[in-house]
Amino acid sequence: MQKQFFLYIIFFFTIGNVYPQDTIPEYALALSKFIQKTSLQYHEREAGIYFLNLCKEKGLHIRLLDTANQSMNFAASLYPLSSGKPNLILLNHLDVVSAGDTLNWKYPPFSGIIKDHYVWGRGAIDNKGMAIAELFAVSKFLKENKQEELPFNVSILSVSDEEKGGKRGAIPIAKNYLHLLNPFLMLGEGGSGVRGVLVSDSNRAVFGTSTLEKSRLILKLDLTLKSSGHGSMPPKEYATKAMVIALEKLLNRKQEIIFSPIPVQSFKTLGKAEKGLRGFILRNLTFFAFKPIVKKEIKKDPMISPFFTNTIALTNLSALNTDQNQISNRISAILDCRLIPTTETKQFIRQVKHKLSDRRIKISILHEERTGKRTIIPSYYMALSKALEQVYPNSLKVEIIFPATTDNYIFRMKGVPVFGLFPAVFTREELKSTHTVNEKIHIDRLTNGIKAYFAFLNNIKALKQSDPENRETGQKKVRDY
């Protein structure tokens, strides 16, 4: 089987059209200025004020929500939240990850420079570009519906601290403001589009919308051994050596392939669109005769295996209280584990202990984020799929489990339906840059993203107006979460 068979899920392949250099649209300029407002964790306020004022200029109603120190959270809505209308919420986050070594960037990471049809800088995709696309779509929707009283509200919800867990953002918002926000659906980050997936039709765009995320589990490993202290006289066994040996056993061992329903169904959907033997294998992915071939290919590809396996990443290893020539009797390791939703925490920890093969290592849980229930509301999913079809004709739509953790899970845990999708088709280079150097977004991605959000809003409008059960009288609707 060709390796391209597995590349659909990472959403990285497309070539954008050349954008006229003599015309820079308003939304690209707005993103440029947004990027210039540096907004690392707990320092989002300057960027938040800029985006809030931009929302005000577009005629949206602002409601400040829970804030702390230099962080900021707010909702910008078609109607005041006090109207009580059921609310379609477009979620984004203000914070960005560190730029790292700025010398490795082609352009300064917070310059927001517009060059070669791209807007460059930290946050261009993750997540300020998405926020700008949301705003300009909602602004257009507002202009076209000013003379009409809609049976629902639309809010842009901008939060802080997504990159580090949401303690100053989504967590307090979900805890304290859901009744005020009154969401019937959220659309956040967590998926996008790709070309080159189908061998028989390489130009056909494939979109993956996340309806669920992997759970996150942070484990701490501790080992204490009595050993001599000088590096010039290493004993046969000491803590650092024993930990490294155990970790080698754990990290180099292939994880079990888990054929969970969502990715399996996604592959089958691709199989229906693919031709020949490859399409037949995709449609019959779990047939026993094909499983060995499929598992082998999954294990070989580090870009696809996270969607079918529990992953373990060693993010920290430290020997305590030592100088360079001193052997420590204590060592700790931190493991960032991402689990397929059906995996039980206790069972997974037992597997980790078994693979370490060292009973002296103590395992403790530093942090755990369990994903909420899968979001699958057919009418809303179809409204989103229809919007993609309107902007990207003949595109293929699949449901995915997102391998990383976003704020989506926090709201799903409260019972809010959440889809994860930035409705644009990105290149591999663009998406690979989101947490590394030279993050950028092509202006065409913004243009089409705005179109897709706008089409989605119109589809929701048509759905709400055609379904009597979705009509509102304007009275406050309180939900028990």
C-alpha positions as CSV (number, residue, x, y, z in Angstrom):
1,M,0.0,0.0,0.0
2,Q,1.3,3.4,-0.8
3,K,2.3,5.7,2.0
4,Q,-0.1,8.4,0.6
5,F,-2.9,6.1,1.8
6,F,-2.4,7.6,5.3
7,L,-1.7,11.2,4.6
8,Y,-5.3,12.4,4.5
9,I,-5.6,12.7,8.2
10,I,-2.9,15.3,8.7
11,F,-4.5,17.8,6.4
12,F,-1.4,19.3,5.0
13,F,-1.4,19.3,1.2
14,T,-2.7,22.0,-1.1
15,I,-1.4,24.8,-3.4
16,G,-3.0,28.1,-3.1
17,N,-3.8,30.5,-6.0
18,V,-1.6,33.5,-6.5
19,Y,-3.1,36.5,-4.8
20,P,-2.9,39.9,-6.6
21,Q,0.0,41.8,-4.9
22,D,-1.5,45.2,-5.5
23,T,-4.6,44.4,-3.4
24,I,-4.5,43.4,0.3
25,P,-7.9,42.7,1.7
26,E,-9.1,44.3,5.0
27,Y,-9.0,40.9,6.8
28,A,-5.4,40.3,6.0
29,L,-4.4,43.7,7.3
30,A,-6.5,43.1,10.4
31,L,-4.7,39.8,11.0
32,S,-1.3,41.5,10.5
33,K,-2.1,44.0,13.3
34,F,-3.5,41.2,15.5
35,I,-0.2,39.2,15.2
36,Q,1.7,42.3,16.2
37,K,-0.1,42.2,19.6
38,T,2.2,39.7,21.3
39,S,-0.1,37.4,23.4
40,L,1.8,34.7,25.2
41,Q,0.1,32.8,28.0
42,Y,-1.2,35.1,30.7
43,H,-0.4,38.2,28.6
44,E,-3.3,38.1,26.2
45,R,-5.0,41.4,27.2
46,E,-3.4,43.7,24.6
47,A,-4.3,41.4,21.8
48,G,-7.7,40.9,23.3
49,I,-8.4,44.6,23.5
50,Y,-7.4,44.9,19.8
51,F,-9.7,42.1,18.7
52,L,-12.6,43.3,21.0
53,N,-12.4,46.8,19.4
54,L,-12.4,45.2,16.0
55,C,-15.6,43.3,16.9
56,K,-17.1,46.5,18.2
57,E,-16.3,48.3,14.9
58,K,-18.2,45.5,13.1
59,G,-21.3,46.2,15.1
60,L,-21.2,43.2,17.5
61,H,-22.4,43.3,21.1
62,I,-19.6,42.8,23.6
63,R,-19.7,41.0,26.9
64,L,-16.6,40.8,29.0
65,L,-16.3,37.4,30.8
66,D,-14.1,36.0,33.5
67,T,-10.7,37.7,33.4
68,A,-7.6,37.6,35.5
69,N,-4.5,39.9,35.6
70,Q,-3.3,40.3,31.9
71,S,-5.6,37.6,30.5
72,M,-8.9,38.3,28.8
73,N,-12.1,36.5,27.7
74,F,-15.1,38.0,26.0
75,A,-18.0,37.2,23.7
76,A,-19.0,39.3,20.6
77,S,-22.5,38.6,19.5
78,L,-25.2,39.5,16.9
79,Y,-27.6,40.1,19.8
80,P,-26.9,40.8,23.5
81,L,-26.4,37.7,25.5
82,S,-29.2,38.9,27.7
83,S,-31.6,38.2,24.8
84,G,-31.5,34.5,25.8
85,K,-31.5,33.3,22.2
86,P,-30.0,29.9,21.6
87,N,-26.4,30.6,20.6
88,L,-24.2,29.3,17.8
89,I,-20.7,30.0,19.2
90,L,-17.5,30.3,17.1
91,L,-14.7,29.6,19.5
92,N,-11.1,30.9,19.2
93,H,-8.2,31.6,21.6
94,L,-6.1,34.7,22.0
95,D,-2.9,33.2,23.3
96,V,0.0,31.8,21.2
97,V,2.9,29.6,21.9
98,S,6.4,31.0,22.2
99,A,8.3,32.0,19.1
100,G,11.4,30.1,20.3
101,D,14.7,31.2,18.7
102,T,13.7,34.2,16.7
103,L,16.9,34.1,14.7
104,N,15.5,31.0,12.9
105,W,12.5,33.0,11.6
106,K,12.5,34.3,8.0
107,Y,10.7,37.4,9.3
108,P,10.3,38.6,13.0
109,P,7.7,36.3,14.6
110,F,5.5,39.2,15.8
111,S,5.9,41.5,12.8
112,G,2.7,40.4,11.0
113,I,4.5,41.1,7.7
114,I,2.4,40.5,4.5
115,K,4.7,39.1,1.8
116,D,4.5,36.6,-1.0
117,H,0.7,36.4,-0.5
118,Y,1.1,35.3,3.1
119,V,0.6,36.9,6.4
120,W,3.6,35.9,8.5
121,G,4.0,35.5,12.3
122,R,3.1,33.6,15.4
123,G,-0.6,32.9,15.6
124,A,-1.2,33.3,11.9
125,I,-3.0,30.0,11.9
126,D,-3.1,29.0,15.6
127,N,-5.3,30.8,16.3
128,K,-5.6,34.4,15.3
129,G,-6.1,33.7,11.6
130,M,-9.1,31.6,12.5
131,A,-10.5,34.3,14.8
132,I,-10.2,36.9,12.0
133,A,-12.0,34.5,9.5
134,E,-14.8,34.0,12.1
135,L,-15.2,37.8,12.6
136,F,-15.4,38.8,9.0
137,A,-17.9,36.0,8.3
138,V,-20.1,37.0,11.2
139,S,-19.8,40.7,10.1
140,K,-21.0,39.8,6.7
141,F,-23.8,37.7,8.1
142,L,-24.9,40.6,10.4
143,K,-25.0,43.1,7.4
144,E,-27.2,40.7,5.4
145,N,-29.6,40.1,8.3
146,K,-30.0,43.5,9.9
147,Q,-33.6,43.9,8.8
148,E,-34.6,40.4,10.2
149,E,-35.0,39.1,13.7
150,L,-33.3,35.8,13.7
151,P,-34.4,32.9,16.0
152,F,-30.9,32.4,17.2
153,N,-27.8,34.3,18.2
154,V,-24.2,34.0,16.9
155,S,-21.3,34.7,19.2
156,I,-17.6,34.8,18.7
157,L,-16.1,33.6,22.0
158,S,-12.4,34.6,22.5
159,V,-10.6,33.0,25.4
160,S,-7.1,33.0,26.9
161,D,-4.8,30.3,28.0
162,E,-5.8,27.5,25.5
163,E,-2.2,26.5,24.9
164,K,-1.6,25.6,28.6
165,G,-4.9,24.1,29.5
166,G,-7.5,26.8,29.8
167,K,-7.3,27.7,33.5
168,R,-7.7,31.4,32.8
169,G,-10.0,30.8,29.8
170,A,-12.3,28.0,28.8
171,I,-12.4,26.3,32.2
172,P,-13.9,29.3,34.1
173,I,-16.1,30.2,31.1
174,A,-17.6,26.7,31.0
175,K,-18.0,26.7,34.7
176,N,-19.6,30.1,35.2
177,Y,-21.1,31.4,32.0
178,L,-22.8,28.5,30.0
179,H,-26.3,29.6,31.1
180,L,-25.5,33.1,29.8
181,L,-23.9,31.9,26.6
182,N,-26.8,29.4,26.0
183,P,-25.0,27.4,23.3
184,F,-26.8,24.9,21.1
185,L,-23.5,24.3,19.1
186,M,-19.9,25.4,19.1
187,L,-17.4,25.4,16.2
188,G,-13.8,25.5,17.3
189,E,-10.4,24.4,16.0
190,G,-9.4,20.9,15.4
191,G,-9.5,20.0,11.7
192,S,-9.0,21.4,8.2
193,G,-8.7,20.3,4.6
194,V,-6.2,18.5,2.3
195,R,-5.6,17.6,-1.3
196,G,-3.7,14.7,-2.7
197,V,-5.4,12.1,-0.5
198,L,-7.2,10.1,-3.3
199,V,-4.8,8.5,-5.7
200,S,-7.6,8.4,-8.4
201,D,-8.5,12.1,-7.9
202,S,-5.6,13.9,-6.3
203,N,-7.0,17.3,-6.7
204,R,-10.2,16.5,-4.7
205,A,-10.1,18.2,-1.3
206,V,-10.7,16.1,1.8
207,F,-11.9,17.7,5.1
208,G,-11.7,16.3,8.5
209,T,-14.0,17.6,11.2
210,S,-13.2,16.5,14.8
211,T,-16.1,15.4,16.9
212,L,-13.9,14.0,19.7
213,E,-10.4,14.4,21.0
214,K,-7.9,12.1,22.5
215,S,-7.7,12.3,26.3
216,R,-4.5,13.8,27.8
217,L,-2.6,12.1,30.7
218,I,0.6,13.6,32.2
219,L,2.5,11.0,34.2
220,K,5.5,11.5,36.5
221,L,8.0,8.7,37.0
222,D,10.2,8.7,40.1
223,L,13.1,6.5,40.9
224,T,15.3,6.6,44.0
225,L,18.3,4.3,44.4
226,K,21.2,4.4,46.8
227,S,24.4,4.9,44.9
228,S,27.9,6.4,45.1
229,G,28.0,10.1,44.3
230,H,31.1,10.8,42.2
231,G,30.9,10.6,38.4
232,S,34.4,9.1,38.2
233,M,33.4,6.0,40.0
234,P,30.0,4.9,38.6
235,P,28.4,1.9,40.3
236,K,27.0,-1.0,38.4
237,E,23.5,0.4,38.9
238,Y,22.3,3.9,39.7
239,A,19.1,5.9,39.3
240,T,19.7,7.8,36.1
241,K,21.0,4.7,34.3
242,A,18.1,2.5,35.5
243,M,15.5,5.1,34.4
244,V,17.1,5.5,31.0
245,I,17.0,1.7,30.5
246,A,13.4,1.5,31.6
247,L,12.4,4.4,29.4
248,E,14.1,2.8,26.4
249,K,12.0,-0.3,26.8
250,L,8.8,1.8,27.1
251,L,9.4,4.3,24.3
252,N,10.9,2.0,21.7
253,R,8.0,-0.5,22.0
254,K,5.4,-0.2,19.4
255,Q,2.0,0.8,20.7
256,E,-1.0,-1.4,20.0
257,I,-3.1,-0.4,17.0
258,I,-6.7,0.4,18.1
259,F,-9.3,0.3,15.3
260,S,-11.8,2.7,17.0
261,P,-15.0,3.4,15.2
262,I,-14.4,7.0,14.0
263,P,-11.1,6.6,12.1
264,V,-12.2,3.3,10.7
265,Q,-15.4,4.9,9.3
266,S,-13.3,7.7,7.9
267,F,-11.1,5.3,6.0
268,K,-14.2,3.5,4.7
269,T,-15.6,6.8,3.5
270,L,-12.4,7.4,1.6
271,G,-12.7,3.9,0.2
272,K,-16.0,4.6,-1.3
273,A,-14.4,7.5,-3.2
274,E,-11.3,5.6,-4.2
275,K,-11.0,3.3,-7.1
276,G,-9.4,-0.1,-7.7
277,L,-7.8,-2.4,-5.1
278,R,-6.9,0.4,-2.8
279,G,-10.5,1.5,-2.6
280,F,-11.5,-2.1,-1.9
281,I,-9.0,-2.4,0.9
282,L,-10.1,0.9,2.4
283,R,-13.8,-0.1,2.4
284,N,-12.9,-3.4,4.1
285,L,-10.3,-2.0,6.4
286,T,-11.0,-4.3,9.4
287,F,-11.3,-7.5,7.3
288,F,-8.9,-10.0,9.0
289,A,-6.9,-10.6,5.8
290,F,-6.0,-6.9,5.5
291,K,-5.3,-6.1,9.1
292,P,-1.6,-7.1,9.1
293,I,-0.9,-4.9,6.1
294,V,-2.8,-2.0,7.5
295,K,-1.2,-2.2,10.9
296,K,2.3,-2.4,9.4
297,E,1.7,0.8,7.4
298,I,0.2,2.6,10.4
299,K,3.2,1.7,12.7
300,K,5.6,2.9,10.0
301,D,4.1,6.4,9.7
302,P,4.5,8.7,12.7
303,M,2.1,11.1,11.2
304,I,-0.8,8.7,11.1
305,S,-0.1,6.3,14.0
306,P,-1.4,8.8,16.7
307,F,-4.9,8.4,15.3
308,F,-4.8,4.7,15.8
309,T,-2.7,4.4,19.0
310,N,-2.1,5.7,22.4
311,T,1.0,7.9,22.3
312,I,3.7,8.5,24.9
313,A,6.2,11.4,24.6
314,L,9.0,11.9,27.1
315,T,9.0,15.7,27.7
316,N,11.3,16.0,30.7
317,L,14.0,14.0,32.4
318,S,15.8,15.4,35.4
319,A,18.2,14.2,38.0
320,L,17.7,16.1,41.2
321,N,20.3,18.1,43.2
322,T,23.4,17.2,41.2
323,D,26.5,18.9,39.8
324,Q,28.1,17.7,36.6
325,N,30.4,15.3,38.3
326,Q,27.8,14.0,40.8
327,I,25.6,10.9,40.4
328,S,22.1,11.6,41.7
329,N,20.2,9.0,43.7
330,R,16.9,10.4,42.4
331,I,15.6,11.0,39.0
332,S,12.2,12.0,37.6
333,A,10.6,11.8,34.1
334,I,7.5,13.4,32.7
335,L,5.4,11.6,30.1
336,D,2.8,13.3,27.9
337,C,0.4,10.6,27.0
338,R,-2.5,11.0,24.5
339,L,-5.1,8.3,24.8
340,I,-7.8,6.9,22.4
341,P,-11.1,7.9,24.2
342,T,-12.0,4.3,24.9
343,T,-8.8,3.7,26.9
344,E,-9.2,3.5,30.6
345,T,-6.6,5.4,32.7
346,K,-5.9,2.6,35.2
347,Q,-5.4,0.0,32.4
348,F,-3.1,2.3,30.5
349,I,-0.9,2.9,33.6
350,R,-0.7,-0.8,34.2
351,Q,0.6,-1.2,30.6
352,V,3.2,1.5,31.2
353,K,4.4,-0.2,34.4
354,H,4.7,-3.5,32.5
355,K,6.7,-2.0,29.7
356,L,9.0,-0.2,32.0
357,S,9.9,-3.6,33.6
358,D,11.1,-1.9,36.8
359,R,8.9,-2.1,39.8
360,R,11.0,0.4,41.7
361,I,9.7,3.2,39.5
362,K,6.8,5.0,41.0
363,I,4.1,6.4,38.7
364,S,1.9,9.3,39.6
365,I,-0.7,11.4,37.7
366,L,0.2,15.0,37.4
367,H,-2.7,16.0,35.2
368,E,-5.6,14.4,33.3
369,E,-8.0,15.7,30.8
370,R,-10.7,13.2,29.8
371,T,-12.5,14.0,26.6
372,G,-16.2,14.6,26.5
373,K,-18.8,12.7,24.6
374,R,-18.6,12.5,20.8
375,T,-20.5,15.3,19.1
376,I,-22.6,14.1,16.3
377,I,-25.8,16.0,15.5
378,P,-26.7,15.0,11.9
379,S,-28.5,18.2,11.0
380,Y,-25.7,20.5,12.2
381,Y,-23.0,18.2,10.7
382,M,-24.8,18.3,7.4
383,A,-25.1,22.1,7.6
384,L,-21.3,22.3,8.0
385,S,-20.7,19.7,5.3
386,K,-23.0,21.6,2.9
387,A,-21.0,24.8,3.6
388,L,-17.8,23.0,2.7
389,E,-19.3,21.8,-0.5
390,Q,-20.5,25.2,-1.4
391,V,-17.0,26.7,-1.2
392,Y,-15.0,23.6,-2.1
393,P,-17.2,21.7,-4.7
394,N,-16.8,17.9,-4.8
395,S,-14.8,17.9,-1.6
396,L,-14.9,14.8,0.6
397,K,-15.9,15.1,4.3
398,V,-14.8,12.7,7.1
399,E,-15.2,12.7,10.8
400,I,-12.0,12.5,12.9
401,I,-10.7,12.1,16.5
402,F,-8.3,15.1,17.0
403,P,-5.0,13.8,18.4
404,A,-4.2,17.0,20.4
405,T,-6.1,18.7,23.1
406,T,-8.0,21.9,22.5
407,D,-10.6,23.9,24.5
408,N,-13.3,21.9,22.7
409,Y,-13.1,19.1,25.2
410,I,-13.8,21.5,28.1
411,F,-17.2,22.4,26.6
412,R,-17.9,18.9,25.5
413,M,-17.5,17.8,29.2
414,K,-20.3,20.2,30.0
415,G,-22.6,18.6,27.4
416,V,-22.1,21.2,24.7
417,P,-21.9,19.9,21.1
418,V,-18.6,21.0,19.6
419,F,-17.2,20.5,16.1
420,G,-13.6,21.2,15.4
421,L,-12.8,22.7,12.0
422,F,-11.0,25.6,10.5
423,P,-12.7,25.4,7.1
424,A,-9.7,26.0,4.9
425,V,-7.3,23.8,2.9
426,F,-3.7,24.2,4.1
427,T,-0.4,23.0,2.8
428,R,1.9,20.7,4.8
429,E,4.4,23.5,5.2
430,E,1.8,25.9,6.6
431,L,0.4,23.6,9.2
432,K,3.8,22.3,10.3
433,S,4.7,25.9,11.1
434,T,2.0,26.4,13.7
435,H,4.2,25.5,16.7
436,T,7.6,26.0,15.1
437,V,9.3,28.7,13.1
438,N,7.9,30.7,10.2
439,E,4.2,30.3,11.0
440,K,2.2,31.9,8.1
441,I,-1.2,31.7,6.4
442,H,-1.9,32.3,2.7
443,I,-4.4,35.0,2.0
444,D,-6.5,32.6,0.0
445,R,-6.9,30.4,3.1
446,L,-8.5,33.4,4.9
447,T,-10.6,34.3,1.9
448,N,-12.1,30.8,1.6
449,G,-12.3,30.3,5.3
450,I,-14.5,33.4,5.6
451,K,-16.7,32.1,2.7
452,A,-17.1,28.7,4.4
453,Y,-18.0,30.2,7.8
454,F,-20.5,32.5,6.1
455,A,-22.1,29.6,4.2
456,F,-22.3,27.7,7.4
457,L,-24.1,30.5,9.2
458,N,-26.6,30.7,6.3
459,N,-27.2,27.0,6.4
460,I,-27.9,27.1,10.2
461,K,-30.3,30.0,9.5
462,A,-32.2,28.0,7.0
463,L,-32.2,25.0,9.3
464,K,-33.5,27.0,12.2
465,Q,-36.2,28.7,10.2
466,S,-37.4,25.5,8.6
467,D,-37.6,23.4,11.8
468,P,-40.4,24.6,14.1
469,E,-38.7,22.9,17.1
470,N,-35.8,25.3,16.6
471,R,-37.8,28.5,16.7
472,E,-37.5,30.8,19.7
473,T,-39.9,33.2,21.1
474,G,-37.2,35.5,22.5
475,Q,-37.7,34.4,26.1
476,K,-34.7,33.4,28.1
477,K,-34.0,29.7,27.7
478,V,-32.2,28.2,30.7
479,R,-30.4,24.9,30.3
480,D,-29.3,22.6,33.0
481,Y,-25.7,21.6,32.3
